């Protein structure tokens, strides 16, 4: 299964614009966008039977530069997807992220950065999203600083979207370093360590491995430019 065929989270929409001709994506950028889309989908909602089956039949990831962490995390997730019951995964998702009271994990940047939900980091994020023409879709419950929503935003910055221009690597880096890098590692560690995490422990490991690569690649790219 090409990852580009995986269902994507529909958390954001662009402001319509005209005359935007998308540029062809490189293979590397397409792979990045596919992984961002998949992580967004898995973090915003539990996978259904179709997505689990697609993941179970997916090809291995061969990471460049000998980074076997991503390869192994992908292998574990795809293997688990072949044996997991979708109802069990849905129940696990609810236990981790939507339980009554305070869920074991609240994957929101404001909470990790300031200690409070819907706090000043969210205001800064919304200002940056407005500059890119990205806005929250009416009816979406999650705030824009949800880790899954941020992964979807990164996908849009990489690929562009109707009414939204594809952003240069410099802008992608600025967004990642401002709104994802400072807290994602703590968040995915909390998901992996949460009581009841089974399938989502593997999702968290995949997210951590991929976002680690993104963080390192941005640093290397900046050094090469300098």
N, C-alpha and C positions, 0 to 999 in steps of 0.2 A: 504493500500500500504506500503510494507516495504520500508524504505527510501533508502535502498541499490539499489532499482530498479530505482531510480530517475536518469535522465540523468546527466552526470558529465561534467564539463568544460574540454575541451581538450587543456589546455594551455601549458603543459609541457610534456617532454618525458625524459626517462632515457637513460643513456649510457649503451648499452648492456653488460651483464655480464653472466657468466655461473656458474652453481653449486649452485644457491641460492634457498633454499627450504623455502617457506613462512611458518611461524609458525601460528597455529590457533589463531584467534583473540578471546579475551574475549568478552562477550556480551556488556560490557561497551565500549570497544574500537571500536567495530563495530558500536555502536550507535554514538559515537563521529565522526567516519569516515563518517558515513552517513550524519550527520548534516553539517560537513565541506563540503562534496560534494554538498549538496543541496545549501548551501549558496554560494559556488563558482559558481554554475550554475546560480543562480538568480542574482548575482552581475555582472557576465560577459555578460549576455544576458537576454532579457525578456523571461518569460516562454511561451511556446506555449500552444495550447489547450490541448494537451495530458498531459503535466505536471500539468496544472491547474486542470484538472479532477482528476489526481492521487492524488494531494494534497487535493482536496475536499473530497476524499474518504479515506484519511489517518486516522489511529488510533490516539487517543490522546497520548500525551507524559505524562508519569508519572515520573516526576523528583524525584530523590532520595534526601533525606535530607529536604523535605518540601519546596523546592524552587519552588514556584508557579509562579514566573515571567516567566520562560521558558514555563511552561504549558499554561499560559494565552496567551503568545505571539504566541505559536503554534496554539492554538485554534482560535485566531483571524485571523491568516493567512490562515488556512485551511477553515474557514468559508468564508472569502473573495474570496478564490480561486474558490469556487463554484458558485459565481455570477459575477465574473469579465469577461469582454469580452477580449479575447487575443489581439485584435487590440488596444483596449484602453490601455492595460498594455504596449504593445510595444511602443505606442505613448508616454506614461508617461516615460518609460525608456529613449527614445530618448531625451525628454525634459530635464530630470535630468542630463543625463550623456554624451549626444552626440550632444547637440544643437550647432548651428553655433556660433563661437566666443568662449567665455569661458563658459562652462556648469555651472549650479548652483553647482554641486558637482563633484570634481575630486578626486576619492578615492585612491590616491597614497600616499604611506608612505613618500616619499621624500618631497612632498609638505607640509605635516603636520609637519614633523620633522625639515626641514630646510627652508621651505618657497619657495622652487624652485623645479620644476619638474626635473627628471633625474639628481639628485644631489648626493652628497657623500653617503647618506644612501643607495641608490640603488647600488653603487659600493660595499659596505660592504655586502649587501644582496647577490649579485651575487657571491661573494667569498664564502659565506656559502653554497649557492646552489651547487656550483662546488664541494665542499667537500662531499656533499651527492650524487653527480652524477645526479643532476637535472638540466635540461637546458630548455631554452625557445624554443618552436617549431617554426620553420621557418614560417613566414606568420601571426603569432599572433601579433595583433596591440598593445595590452596592455603591458606595462612594467611589470616586475616581482614583483614590489612593489604595484601593484593594489591589493586592499583588497580581491577581488575574487580570484586572482592568489595565494595570500598567503594562503587563505583557502584551495585551491587545494593542495598546497605544504604541509600543515599540514596533509591533508588526506593521502598523499603519505608517510609522515613520520610515520604516525600511522599504515598504512596497508602494506607498501612496494608497489612495482610496478615492472613490468618487468625490470630487470637490476638494481633495486634500493632496497637496503636492508631496511627492517623495522627498524626504529630507536628506541632505548630505551627511556623511559620516560624522562630521564635526557636530552637527546638531543632535544626531542620535547619541553621541557620546555625552554631550552636555545634559541631555534629558536623563540618560541612564545614571550618570554620576550624581545628579541633583536629587533624583526621586526614587531610585532603586538601590544603588550601590550602598548607601549608608546603613541599610537595615535588612536587606533580603536574606543575608546569611543567618541572622538570628531568627527570622521568621521561618525559614525552611527547617532549621534545626528544631524549632518548637513543634512544627507539624510532625516531623519524624519521631520526636520523643513523646508526643502526646499519647496518653492512655487510649487505647482503642485504635490507634493508627496501624493499619495493616497494608492495604493497597496504597493509601496515601503516604505512608512512609517511603514507598518507592517513588511516588510522584515527587515528593519533596527532594529526594536524592537526585532525581533527574533535573529538577529545577535548579538545585544548588550547583550541580556539575556544569550545566549549560551557562548559568549566569556567571559563574566563576570564569569560564572561558571568555565570555563577553567582556567582563571587567579587565581581564588580562590583555585581550586583543586591543581594547581601546587604549590602554597604557602603551603597548608596543607600537601601535599606529601613531600615537602622539610623539613617541620618541623618534620614530623614523622621520616624521615630518620636521622635527626640530633639528 
